[in-house]
Amino acid sequence: MDMTTPGFKVSHKKKFLIVLLLSLTASACTIERQPRGFVLDKGIAQGVLTGLDNKTSVQYTMGTPSMVGTFDANVWYYISEITRRRSFFRPSATERSILAVHFDGDGVVENIRRYSLADAVNVKPRKAKTPTRGKKLGVFEQIFSNIGRFSEGDF
């Protein structure tokens, strides 16, 4: 049937709801790309030279690092990532670039390493539980165990 035929009438509210539902459905299927972290300029990164630059000059050239090494403060990491997200799903990384600048004991650049998404390793945590000592409390013990334990002078 055609919308112009006399027996087929659609109210303005129904037309609005149809258009609204179609636009929401179309917008839910869009893919969103988001750059995150440090924006790496290859020209600037190539300006950092091993044996010549130090922490001050690297920070002046590249800015504050995204992260300093946890176990070695002489390693600075500049991390950038581009993620892709489709509708309501979790974002996933499509590109990752990590520039690791290693300094020697005097603070002079010793080594520069580059890592990408291909270097990533998926780590699956174990599902084992650590046993703990103690007593497991039931629901009523949890609710009523503190009654009478505190006096007015404790507050």
Chimera marker file (.cmm) of the C-alpha trace (Angstrom):
<marker_set name="trace">
<marker id="1" x="0.000" y="0.000" z="0.000" r="1" g="1" b="0" radius="0.5"/>
<marker id="2" x="1.103" y="3.517" z="-0.692" r="1" g="1" b="0" radius="0.5"/>
<marker id="3" x="1.127" y="6.268" z="1.956" r="1" g="1" b="0" radius="0.5"/>
<marker id="4" x="-0.883" y="8.488" z="-0.363" r="1" g="1" b="0" radius="0.5"/>
<marker id="5" x="-3.791" y="6.078" z="-0.647" r="1" g="1" b="0" radius="0.5"/>
<marker id="6" x="-6.894" y="7.184" z="1.265" r="1" g="1" b="0" radius="0.5"/>
<marker id="7" x="-7.095" y="4.052" z="3.477" r="1" g="1" b="0" radius="0.5"/>
<marker id="8" x="-3.534" y="4.371" z="4.840" r="1" g="1" b="0" radius="0.5"/>
<marker id="9" x="-2.924" y="7.234" z="7.296" r="1" g="1" b="0" radius="0.5"/>
<marker id="10" x="0.137" y="7.681" z="9.488" r="1" g="1" b="0" radius="0.5"/>
<marker id="11" x="-0.009" y="10.254" z="12.256" r="1" g="1" b="0" radius="0.5"/>
<marker id="12" x="2.727" y="12.791" z="12.743" r="1" g="1" b="0" radius="0.5"/>
<marker id="13" x="3.704" y="11.156" z="16.037" r="1" g="1" b="0" radius="0.5"/>
<marker id="14" x="4.234" y="7.796" z="14.345" r="1" g="1" b="0" radius="0.5"/>
<marker id="15" x="6.299" y="9.412" z="11.571" r="1" g="1" b="0" radius="0.5"/>
<marker id="16" x="8.427" y="11.142" z="14.190" r="1" g="1" b="0" radius="0.5"/>
<marker id="17" x="8.937" y="7.910" z="16.149" r="1" g="1" b="0" radius="0.5"/>
<marker id="18" x="9.892" y="6.009" z="12.979" r="1" g="1" b="0" radius="0.5"/>
<marker id="19" x="12.443" y="8.668" z="11.998" r="1" g="1" b="0" radius="0.5"/>
<marker id="20" x="13.795" y="8.774" z="15.563" r="1" g="1" b="0" radius="0.5"/>
<marker id="21" x="14.192" y="4.988" z="15.755" r="1" g="1" b="0" radius="0.5"/>
<marker id="22" x="15.897" y="4.847" z="12.356" r="1" g="1" b="0" radius="0.5"/>
<marker id="23" x="18.339" y="7.615" z="13.275" r="1" g="1" b="0" radius="0.5"/>
<marker id="24" x="19.165" y="5.994" z="16.634" r="1" g="1" b="0" radius="0.5"/>
<marker id="25" x="19.713" y="2.655" z="14.932" r="1" g="1" b="0" radius="0.5"/>
<marker id="26" x="22.000" y="4.204" z="12.330" r="1" g="1" b="0" radius="0.5"/>
<marker id="27" x="24.011" y="6.116" z="14.940" r="1" g="1" b="0" radius="0.5"/>
<marker id="28" x="24.504" y="2.972" z="17.035" r="1" g="1" b="0" radius="0.5"/>
<marker id="29" x="26.352" y="1.295" z="14.183" r="1" g="1" b="0" radius="0.5"/>
<marker id="30" x="28.981" y="3.999" z="13.777" r="1" g="1" b="0" radius="0.5"/>
<marker id="31" x="32.611" y="3.295" z="14.506" r="1" g="1" b="0" radius="0.5"/>
<marker id="32" x="34.384" y="5.776" z="16.730" r="1" g="1" b="0" radius="0.5"/>
<marker id="33" x="38.179" y="6.209" z="16.540" r="1" g="1" b="0" radius="0.5"/>
<marker id="34" x="39.885" y="7.875" z="19.464" r="1" g="1" b="0" radius="0.5"/>
<marker id="35" x="43.534" y="8.848" z="19.772" r="1" g="1" b="0" radius="0.5"/>
<marker id="36" x="44.801" y="8.488" z="23.335" r="1" g="1" b="0" radius="0.5"/>
<marker id="37" x="47.973" y="9.418" z="25.140" r="1" g="1" b="0" radius="0.5"/>
<marker id="38" x="51.103" y="11.017" z="23.725" r="1" g="1" b="0" radius="0.5"/>
<marker id="39" x="50.937" y="12.162" z="20.101" r="1" g="1" b="0" radius="0.5"/>
<marker id="40" x="54.201" y="10.886" z="18.646" r="1" g="1" b="0" radius="0.5"/>
<marker id="41" x="55.821" y="13.073" z="15.997" r="1" g="1" b="0" radius="0.5"/>
<marker id="42" x="58.448" y="10.940" z="14.266" r="1" g="1" b="0" radius="0.5"/>
<marker id="43" x="60.542" y="13.963" z="13.330" r="1" g="1" b="0" radius="0.5"/>
<marker id="44" x="60.820" y="15.113" z="16.920" r="1" g="1" b="0" radius="0.5"/>
<marker id="45" x="61.513" y="11.585" z="18.154" r="1" g="1" b="0" radius="0.5"/>
<marker id="46" x="64.355" y="11.224" z="15.654" r="1" g="1" b="0" radius="0.5"/>
<marker id="47" x="65.864" y="14.437" z="17.062" r="1" g="1" b="0" radius="0.5"/>
<marker id="48" x="66.667" y="12.673" z="20.333" r="1" g="1" b="0" radius="0.5"/>
<marker id="49" x="70.187" y="11.277" z="20.000" r="1" g="1" b="0" radius="0.5"/>
<marker id="50" x="71.859" y="8.607" z="22.095" r="1" g="1" b="0" radius="0.5"/>
<marker id="51" x="74.983" y="9.774" z="23.904" r="1" g="1" b="0" radius="0.5"/>
<marker id="52" x="74.169" y="13.476" z="23.392" r="1" g="1" b="0" radius="0.5"/>
<marker id="53" x="70.780" y="14.212" z="24.922" r="1" g="1" b="0" radius="0.5"/>
<marker id="54" x="69.999" y="14.052" z="28.619" r="1" g="1" b="0" radius="0.5"/>
<marker id="55" x="66.787" y="13.990" z="30.672" r="1" g="1" b="0" radius="0.5"/>
<marker id="56" x="66.386" y="17.761" z="30.541" r="1" g="1" b="0" radius="0.5"/>
<marker id="57" x="66.783" y="18.000" z="26.761" r="1" g="1" b="0" radius="0.5"/>
<marker id="58" x="64.491" y="15.009" z="26.155" r="1" g="1" b="0" radius="0.5"/>
<marker id="59" x="61.815" y="16.536" z="28.348" r="1" g="1" b="0" radius="0.5"/>
<marker id="60" x="62.229" y="19.879" z="26.572" r="1" g="1" b="0" radius="0.5"/>
<marker id="61" x="61.986" y="18.210" z="23.135" r="1" g="1" b="0" radius="0.5"/>
<marker id="62" x="59.291" y="15.580" z="23.740" r="1" g="1" b="0" radius="0.5"/>
<marker id="63" x="57.515" y="16.786" z="26.864" r="1" g="1" b="0" radius="0.5"/>
<marker id="64" x="56.746" y="14.952" z="30.063" r="1" g="1" b="0" radius="0.5"/>
<marker id="65" x="56.749" y="11.166" z="29.617" r="1" g="1" b="0" radius="0.5"/>
<marker id="66" x="53.513" y="9.197" z="29.816" r="1" g="1" b="0" radius="0.5"/>
<marker id="67" x="55.109" y="6.921" z="32.371" r="1" g="1" b="0" radius="0.5"/>
<marker id="68" x="58.404" y="6.467" z="34.204" r="1" g="1" b="0" radius="0.5"/>
<marker id="69" x="59.656" y="2.910" z="34.694" r="1" g="1" b="0" radius="0.5"/>
<marker id="70" x="58.321" y="1.228" z="37.809" r="1" g="1" b="0" radius="0.5"/>
<marker id="71" x="61.484" y="-0.688" z="38.613" r="1" g="1" b="0" radius="0.5"/>
<marker id="72" x="63.940" y="1.628" z="36.862" r="1" g="1" b="0" radius="0.5"/>
<marker id="73" x="63.398" y="5.405" z="37.016" r="1" g="1" b="0" radius="0.5"/>
<marker id="74" x="65.954" y="5.784" z="34.198" r="1" g="1" b="0" radius="0.5"/>
<marker id="75" x="63.443" y="4.547" z="31.606" r="1" g="1" b="0" radius="0.5"/>
<marker id="76" x="60.841" y="6.961" z="30.256" r="1" g="1" b="0" radius="0.5"/>
<marker id="77" x="57.894" y="5.766" z="28.197" r="1" g="1" b="0" radius="0.5"/>
<marker id="78" x="55.954" y="7.851" z="25.686" r="1" g="1" b="0" radius="0.5"/>
<marker id="79" x="52.761" y="5.921" z="24.953" r="1" g="1" b="0" radius="0.5"/>
<marker id="80" x="50.173" y="6.611" z="22.260" r="1" g="1" b="0" radius="0.5"/>
<marker id="81" x="47.232" y="4.502" z="21.178" r="1" g="1" b="0" radius="0.5"/>
<marker id="82" x="44.350" y="4.666" z="18.740" r="1" g="1" b="0" radius="0.5"/>
<marker id="83" x="41.251" y="2.794" z="19.807" r="1" g="1" b="0" radius="0.5"/>
<marker id="84" x="38.178" y="1.764" z="17.880" r="1" g="1" b="0" radius="0.5"/>
<marker id="85" x="34.767" y="1.460" z="19.455" r="1" g="1" b="0" radius="0.5"/>
<marker id="86" x="31.636" y="0.194" z="17.786" r="1" g="1" b="0" radius="0.5"/>
<marker id="87" x="28.351" y="1.262" z="19.397" r="1" g="1" b="0" radius="0.5"/>
<marker id="88" x="28.219" y="-0.016" z="22.999" r="1" g="1" b="0" radius="0.5"/>
<marker id="89" x="31.058" y="-2.560" z="22.814" r="1" g="1" b="0" radius="0.5"/>
<marker id="90" x="34.350" y="-2.113" z="24.663" r="1" g="1" b="0" radius="0.5"/>
<marker id="91" x="37.007" y="-0.144" z="22.813" r="1" g="1" b="0" radius="0.5"/>
<marker id="92" x="39.824" y="-2.137" z="21.228" r="1" g="1" b="0" radius="0.5"/>
<marker id="93" x="43.277" y="-0.873" z="20.319" r="1" g="1" b="0" radius="0.5"/>
<marker id="94" x="43.994" y="-0.733" z="16.590" r="1" g="1" b="0" radius="0.5"/>
<marker id="95" x="47.375" y="1.016" z="16.825" r="1" g="1" b="0" radius="0.5"/>
<marker id="96" x="49.819" y="1.395" z="19.688" r="1" g="1" b="0" radius="0.5"/>
<marker id="97" x="53.179" y="3.092" z="19.727" r="1" g="1" b="0" radius="0.5"/>
<marker id="98" x="55.540" y="3.074" z="22.693" r="1" g="1" b="0" radius="0.5"/>
<marker id="99" x="58.833" y="4.932" z="22.653" r="1" g="1" b="0" radius="0.5"/>
<marker id="100" x="61.088" y="3.844" z="25.525" r="1" g="1" b="0" radius="0.5"/>
<marker id="101" x="64.011" y="6.167" z="26.262" r="1" g="1" b="0" radius="0.5"/>
<marker id="102" x="66.688" y="4.545" z="28.455" r="1" g="1" b="0" radius="0.5"/>
<marker id="103" x="69.110" y="6.761" z="30.387" r="1" g="1" b="0" radius="0.5"/>
<marker id="104" x="72.422" y="5.787" z="31.966" r="1" g="1" b="0" radius="0.5"/>
<marker id="105" x="73.392" y="6.625" z="35.554" r="1" g="1" b="0" radius="0.5"/>
<marker id="106" x="74.372" y="10.192" z="34.593" r="1" g="1" b="0" radius="0.5"/>
<marker id="107" x="71.026" y="10.894" z="32.899" r="1" g="1" b="0" radius="0.5"/>
<marker id="108" x="72.345" y="10.704" z="29.313" r="1" g="1" b="0" radius="0.5"/>
<marker id="109" x="70.296" y="8.862" z="26.670" r="1" g="1" b="0" radius="0.5"/>
<marker id="110" x="71.705" y="5.362" z="26.396" r="1" g="1" b="0" radius="0.5"/>
<marker id="111" x="69.174" y="3.638" z="24.165" r="1" g="1" b="0" radius="0.5"/>
<marker id="112" x="65.859" y="4.305" z="22.405" r="1" g="1" b="0" radius="0.5"/>
<marker id="113" x="63.462" y="1.458" z="21.696" r="1" g="1" b="0" radius="0.5"/>
<marker id="114" x="60.174" y="1.426" z="19.824" r="1" g="1" b="0" radius="0.5"/>
<marker id="115" x="57.332" y="-0.973" z="20.487" r="1" g="1" b="0" radius="0.5"/>
<marker id="116" x="54.054" y="-1.467" z="18.653" r="1" g="1" b="0" radius="0.5"/>
<marker id="117" x="50.844" y="-3.408" z="19.055" r="1" g="1" b="0" radius="0.5"/>
<marker id="118" x="52.591" y="-6.442" z="17.540" r="1" g="1" b="0" radius="0.5"/>
<marker id="119" x="54.894" y="-6.554" z="20.595" r="1" g="1" b="0" radius="0.5"/>
<marker id="120" x="51.969" y="-6.775" z="23.033" r="1" g="1" b="0" radius="0.5"/>
<marker id="121" x="51.485" y="-9.940" z="25.065" r="1" g="1" b="0" radius="0.5"/>
<marker id="122" x="48.098" y="-10.967" z="26.433" r="1" g="1" b="0" radius="0.5"/>
<marker id="123" x="48.377" y="-11.939" z="30.077" r="1" g="1" b="0" radius="0.5"/>
<marker id="124" x="45.584" y="-14.084" z="31.476" r="1" g="1" b="0" radius="0.5"/>
<marker id="125" x="45.255" y="-13.891" z="35.242" r="1" g="1" b="0" radius="0.5"/>
<marker id="126" x="44.877" y="-17.129" z="37.155" r="1" g="1" b="0" radius="0.5"/>
<marker id="127" x="41.518" y="-17.829" z="38.676" r="1" g="1" b="0" radius="0.5"/>
<marker id="128" x="42.984" y="-19.458" z="41.779" r="1" g="1" b="0" radius="0.5"/>
<marker id="129" x="42.150" y="-17.870" z="45.100" r="1" g="1" b="0" radius="0.5"/>
<marker id="130" x="44.570" y="-17.157" z="47.907" r="1" g="1" b="0" radius="0.5"/>
<marker id="131" x="43.443" y="-18.939" z="51.069" r="1" g="1" b="0" radius="0.5"/>
<marker id="132" x="42.929" y="-16.704" z="54.062" r="1" g="1" b="0" radius="0.5"/>
<marker id="133" x="42.678" y="-17.523" z="57.715" r="1" g="1" b="0" radius="0.5"/>
<marker id="134" x="39.688" y="-16.556" z="59.693" r="1" g="1" b="0" radius="0.5"/>
<marker id="135" x="36.085" y="-17.299" z="60.210" r="1" g="1" b="0" radius="0.5"/>
<marker id="136" x="33.429" y="-16.966" z="57.549" r="1" g="1" b="0" radius="0.5"/>
<marker id="137" x="30.537" y="-14.989" z="58.935" r="1" g="1" b="0" radius="0.5"/>
<marker id="138" x="26.957" y="-15.707" z="58.024" r="1" g="1" b="0" radius="0.5"/>
<marker id="139" x="24.431" y="-13.020" z="57.117" r="1" g="1" b="0" radius="0.5"/>
<marker id="140" x="23.051" y="-12.624" z="60.639" r="1" g="1" b="0" radius="0.5"/>
<marker id="141" x="26.529" y="-12.612" z="62.209" r="1" g="1" b="0" radius="0.5"/>
<marker id="142" x="27.550" y="-9.804" z="59.870" r="1" g="1" b="0" radius="0.5"/>
<marker id="143" x="24.459" y="-7.780" z="60.728" r="1" g="1" b="0" radius="0.5"/>
<marker id="144" x="24.336" y="-8.306" z="64.491" r="1" g="1" b="0" radius="0.5"/>
<marker id="145" x="27.993" y="-8.887" z="65.461" r="1" g="1" b="0" radius="0.5"/>
<marker id="146" x="28.726" y="-5.232" z="66.288" r="1" g="1" b="0" radius="0.5"/>
<marker id="147" x="25.790" y="-4.727" z="68.626" r="1" g="1" b="0" radius="0.5"/>
<marker id="148" x="27.125" y="-3.851" z="72.052" r="1" g="1" b="0" radius="0.5"/>
<marker id="149" x="30.791" y="-3.735" z="71.010" r="1" g="1" b="0" radius="0.5"/>
<marker id="150" x="31.107" y="0.037" z="71.276" r="1" g="1" b="0" radius="0.5"/>
<marker id="151" x="30.451" y="2.275" z="74.241" r="1" g="1" b="0" radius="0.5"/>
<marker id="152" x="29.599" y="5.975" z="74.280" r="1" g="1" b="0" radius="0.5"/>
<marker id="153" x="33.152" y="6.915" z="75.190" r="1" g="1" b="0" radius="0.5"/>
<marker id="154" x="34.513" y="5.446" z="71.953" r="1" g="1" b="0" radius="0.5"/>
<marker id="155" x="32.919" y="8.162" z="69.846" r="1" g="1" b="0" radius="0.5"/>
<link id1="1" id2="2" r="1" g="1" b="0" radius="0.2"/>
<link id1="2" id2="3" r="1" g="1" b="0" radius="0.2"/>
<link id1="3" id2="4" r="1" g="1" b="0" radius="0.2"/>
<link id1="4" id2="5" r="1" g="1" b="0" radius="0.2"/>
<link id1="5" id2="6" r="1" g="1" b="0" radius="0.2"/>
<link id1="6" id2="7" r="1" g="1" b="0" radius="0.2"/>
<link id1="7" id2="8" r="1" g="1" b="0" radius="0.2"/>
<link id1="8" id2="9" r="1" g="1" b="0" radius="0.2"/>
<link id1="9" id2="10" r="1" g="1" b="0" radius="0.2"/>
<link id1="10" id2="11" r="1" g="1" b="0" radius="0.2"/>
<link id1="11" id2="12" r="1" g="1" b="0" radius="0.2"/>
<link id1="12" id2="13" r="1" g="1" b="0" radius="0.2"/>
<link id1="13" id2="14" r="1" g="1" b="0" radius="0.2"/>
<link id1="14" id2="15" r="1" g="1" b="0" radius="0.2"/>
<link id1="15" id2="16" r="1" g="1" b="0" radius="0.2"/>
<link id1="16" id2="17" r="1" g="1" b="0" radius="0.2"/>
<link id1="17" id2="18" r="1" g="1" b="0" radius="0.2"/>
<link id1="18" id2="19" r="1" g="1" b="0" radius="0.2"/>
<link id1="19" id2="20" r="1" g="1" b="0" radius="0.2"/>
<link id1="20" id2="21" r="1" g="1" b="0" radius="0.2"/>
<link id1="21" id2="22" r="1" g="1" b="0" radius="0.2"/>
<link id1="22" id2="23" r="1" g="1" b="0" radius="0.2"/>
<link id1="23" id2="24" r="1" g="1" b="0" radius="0.2"/>
<link id1="24" id2="25" r="1" g="1" b="0" radius="0.2"/>
<link id1="25" id2="26" r="1" g="1" b="0" radius="0.2"/>
<link id1="26" id2="27" r="1" g="1" b="0" radius="0.2"/>
<link id1="27" id2="28" r="1" g="1" b="0" radius="0.2"/>
<link id1="28" id2="29" r="1" g="1" b="0" radius="0.2"/>
<link id1="29" id2="30" r="1" g="1" b="0" radius="0.2"/>
<link id1="30" id2="31" r="1" g="1" b="0" radius="0.2"/>
<link id1="31" id2="32" r="1" g="1" b="0" radius="0.2"/>
<link id1="32" id2="33" r="1" g="1" b="0" radius="0.2"/>
<link id1="33" id2="34" r="1" g="1" b="0" radius="0.2"/>
<link id1="34" id2="35" r="1" g="1" b="0" radius="0.2"/>
<link id1="35" id2="36" r="1" g="1" b="0" radius="0.2"/>
<link id1="36" id2="37" r="1" g="1" b="0" radius="0.2"/>
<link id1="37" id2="38" r="1" g="1" b="0" radius="0.2"/>
<link id1="38" id2="39" r="1" g="1" b="0" radius="0.2"/>
<link id1="39" id2="40" r="1" g="1" b="0" radius="0.2"/>
<link id1="40" id2="41" r="1" g="1" b="0" radius="0.2"/>
<link id1="41" id2="42" r="1" g="1" b="0" radius="0.2"/>
<link id1="42" id2="43" r="1" g="1" b="0" radius="0.2"/>
<link id1="43" id2="44" r="1" g="1" b="0" radius="0.2"/>
<link id1="44" id2="45" r="1" g="1" b="0" radius="0.2"/>
<link id1="45" id2="46" r="1" g="1" b="0" radius="0.2"/>
<link id1="46" id2="47" r="1" g="1" b="0" radius="0.2"/>
<link id1="47" id2="48" r="1" g="1" b="0" radius="0.2"/>
<link id1="48" id2="49" r="1" g="1" b="0" radius="0.2"/>
<link id1="49" id2="50" r="1" g="1" b="0" radius="0.2"/>
<link id1="50" id2="51" r="1" g="1" b="0" radius="0.2"/>
<link id1="51" id2="52" r="1" g="1" b="0" radius="0.2"/>
<link id1="52" id2="53" r="1" g="1" b="0" radius="0.2"/>
<link id1="53" id2="54" r="1" g="1" b="0" radius="0.2"/>
<link id1="54" id2="55" r="1" g="1" b="0" radius="0.2"/>
<link id1="55" id2="56" r="1" g="1" b="0" radius="0.2"/>
<link id1="56" id2="57" r="1" g="1" b="0" radius="0.2"/>
<link id1="57" id2="58" r="1" g="1" b="0" radius="0.2"/>
<link id1="58" id2="59" r="1" g="1" b="0" radius="0.2"/>
<link id1="59" id2="60" r="1" g="1" b="0" radius="0.2"/>
<link id1="60" id2="61" r="1" g="1" b="0" radius="0.2"/>
<link id1="61" id2="62" r="1" g="1" b="0" radius="0.2"/>
<link id1="62" id2="63" r="1" g="1" b="0" radius="0.2"/>
<link id1="63" id2="64" r="1" g="1" b="0" radius="0.2"/>
<link id1="64" id2="65" r="1" g="1" b="0" radius="0.2"/>
<link id1="65" id2="66" r="1" g="1" b="0" radius="0.2"/>
<link id1="66" id2="67" r="1" g="1" b="0" radius="0.2"/>
<link id1="67" id2="68" r="1" g="1" b="0" radius="0.2"/>
<link id1="68" id2="69" r="1" g="1" b="0" radius="0.2"/>
<link id1="69" id2="70" r="1" g="1" b="0" radius="0.2"/>
<link id1="70" id2="71" r="1" g="1" b="0" radius="0.2"/>
<link id1="71" id2="72" r="1" g="1" b="0" radius="0.2"/>
<link id1="72" id2="73" r="1" g="1" b="0" radius="0.2"/>
<link id1="73" id2="74" r="1" g="1" b="0" radius="0.2"/>
<link id1="74" id2="75" r="1" g="1" b="0" radius="0.2"/>
<link id1="75" id2="76" r="1" g="1" b="0" radius="0.2"/>
<link id1="76" id2="77" r="1" g="1" b="0" radius="0.2"/>
<link id1="77" id2="78" r="1" g="1" b="0" radius="0.2"/>
<link id1="78" id2="79" r="1" g="1" b="0" radius="0.2"/>
<link id1="79" id2="80" r="1" g="1" b="0" radius="0.2"/>
<link id1="80" id2="81" r="1" g="1" b="0" radius="0.2"/>
<link id1="81" id2="82" r="1" g="1" b="0" radius="0.2"/>
<link id1="82" id2="83" r="1" g="1" b="0" radius="0.2"/>
<link id1="83" id2="84" r="1" g="1" b="0" radius="0.2"/>
<link id1="84" id2="85" r="1" g="1" b="0" radius="0.2"/>
<link id1="85" id2="86" r="1" g="1" b="0" radius="0.2"/>
<link id1="86" id2="87" r="1" g="1" b="0" radius="0.2"/>
<link id1="87" id2="88" r="1" g="1" b="0" radius="0.2"/>
<link id1="88" id2="89" r="1" g="1" b="0" radius="0.2"/>
<link id1="89" id2="90" r="1" g="1" b="0" radius="0.2"/>
<link id1="90" id2="91" r="1" g="1" b="0" radius="0.2"/>
<link id1="91" id2="92" r="1" g="1" b="0" radius="0.2"/>
<link id1="92" id2="93" r="1" g="1" b="0" radius="0.2"/>
<link id1="93" id2="94" r="1" g="1" b="0" radius="0.2"/>
<link id1="94" id2="95" r="1" g="1" b="0" radius="0.2"/>
<link id1="95" id2="96" r="1" g="1" b="0" radius="0.2"/>
<link id1="96" id2="97" r="1" g="1" b="0" radius="0.2"/>
<link id1="97" id2="98" r="1" g="1" b="0" radius="0.2"/>
<link id1="98" id2="99" r="1" g="1" b="0" radius="0.2"/>
<link id1="99" id2="100" r="1" g="1" b="0" radius="0.2"/>
<link id1="100" id2="101" r="1" g="1" b="0" radius="0.2"/>
<link id1="101" id2="102" r="1" g="1" b="0" radius="0.2"/>
<link id1="102" id2="103" r="1" g="1" b="0" radius="0.2"/>
<link id1="103" id2="104" r="1" g="1" b="0" radius="0.2"/>
<link id1="104" id2="105" r="1" g="1" b="0" radius="0.2"/>
<link id1="105" id2="106" r="1" g="1" b="0" radius="0.2"/>
<link id1="106" id2="107" r="1" g="1" b="0" radius="0.2"/>
<link id1="107" id2="108" r="1" g="1" b="0" radius="0.2"/>
<link id1="108" id2="109" r="1" g="1" b="0" radius="0.2"/>
<link id1="109" id2="110" r="1" g="1" b="0" radius="0.2"/>
<link id1="110" id2="111" r="1" g="1" b="0" radius="0.2"/>
<link id1="111" id2="112" r="1" g="1" b="0" radius="0.2"/>
<link id1="112" id2="113" r="1" g="1" b="0" radius="0.2"/>
<link id1="113" id2="114" r="1" g="1" b="0" radius="0.2"/>
<link id1="114" id2="115" r="1" g="1" b="0" radius="0.2"/>
<link id1="115" id2="116" r="1" g="1" b="0" radius="0.2"/>
<link id1="116" id2="117" r="1" g="1" b="0" radius="0.2"/>
<link id1="117" id2="118" r="1" g="1" b="0" radius="0.2"/>
<link id1="118" id2="119" r="1" g="1" b="0" radius="0.2"/>
<link id1="119" id2="120" r="1" g="1" b="0" radius="0.2"/>
<link id1="120" id2="121" r="1" g="1" b="0" radius="0.2"/>
<link id1="121" id2="122" r="1" g="1" b="0" radius="0.2"/>
<link id1="122" id2="123" r="1" g="1" b="0" radius="0.2"/>
<link id1="123" id2="124" r="1" g="1" b="0" radius="0.2"/>
<link id1="124" id2="125" r="1" g="1" b="0" radius="0.2"/>
<link id1="125" id2="126" r="1" g="1" b="0" radius="0.2"/>
<link id1="126" id2="127" r="1" g="1" b="0" radius="0.2"/>
<link id1="127" id2="128" r="1" g="1" b="0" radius="0.2"/>
<link id1="128" id2="129" r="1" g="1" b="0" radius="0.2"/>
<link id1="129" id2="130" r="1" g="1" b="0" radius="0.2"/>
<link id1="130" id2="131" r="1" g="1" b="0" radius="0.2"/>
<link id1="131" id2="132" r="1" g="1" b="0" radius="0.2"/>
<link id1="132" id2="133" r="1" g="1" b="0" radius="0.2"/>
<link id1="133" id2="134" r="1" g="1" b="0" radius="0.2"/>
<link id1="134" id2="135" r="1" g="1" b="0" radius="0.2"/>
<link id1="135" id2="136" r="1" g="1" b="0" radius="0.2"/>
<link id1="136" id2="137" r="1" g="1" b="0" radius="0.2"/>
<link id1="137" id2="138" r="1" g="1" b="0" radius="0.2"/>
<link id1="138" id2="139" r="1" g="1" b="0" radius="0.2"/>
<link id1="139" id2="140" r="1" g="1" b="0" radius="0.2"/>
<link id1="140" id2="141" r="1" g="1" b="0" radius="0.2"/>
<link id1="141" id2="142" r="1" g="1" b="0" radius="0.2"/>
<link id1="142" id2="143" r="1" g="1" b="0" radius="0.2"/>
<link id1="143" id2="144" r="1" g="1" b="0" radius="0.2"/>
<link id1="144" id2="145" r="1" g="1" b="0" radius="0.2"/>
<link id1="145" id2="146" r="1" g="1" b="0" radius="0.2"/>
<link id1="146" id2="147" r="1" g="1" b="0" radius="0.2"/>
<link id1="147" id2="148" r="1" g="1" b="0" radius="0.2"/>
<link id1="148" id2="149" r="1" g="1" b="0" radius="0.2"/>
<link id1="149" id2="150" r="1" g="1" b="0" radius="0.2"/>
<link id1="150" id2="151" r="1" g="1" b="0" radius="0.2"/>
<link id1="151" id2="152" r="1" g="1" b="0" radius="0.2"/>
<link id1="152" id2="153" r="1" g="1" b="0" radius="0.2"/>
<link id1="153" id2="154" r="1" g="1" b="0" radius="0.2"/>
<link id1="154" id2="155" r="1" g="1" b="0" radius="0.2"/>
</marker_set>
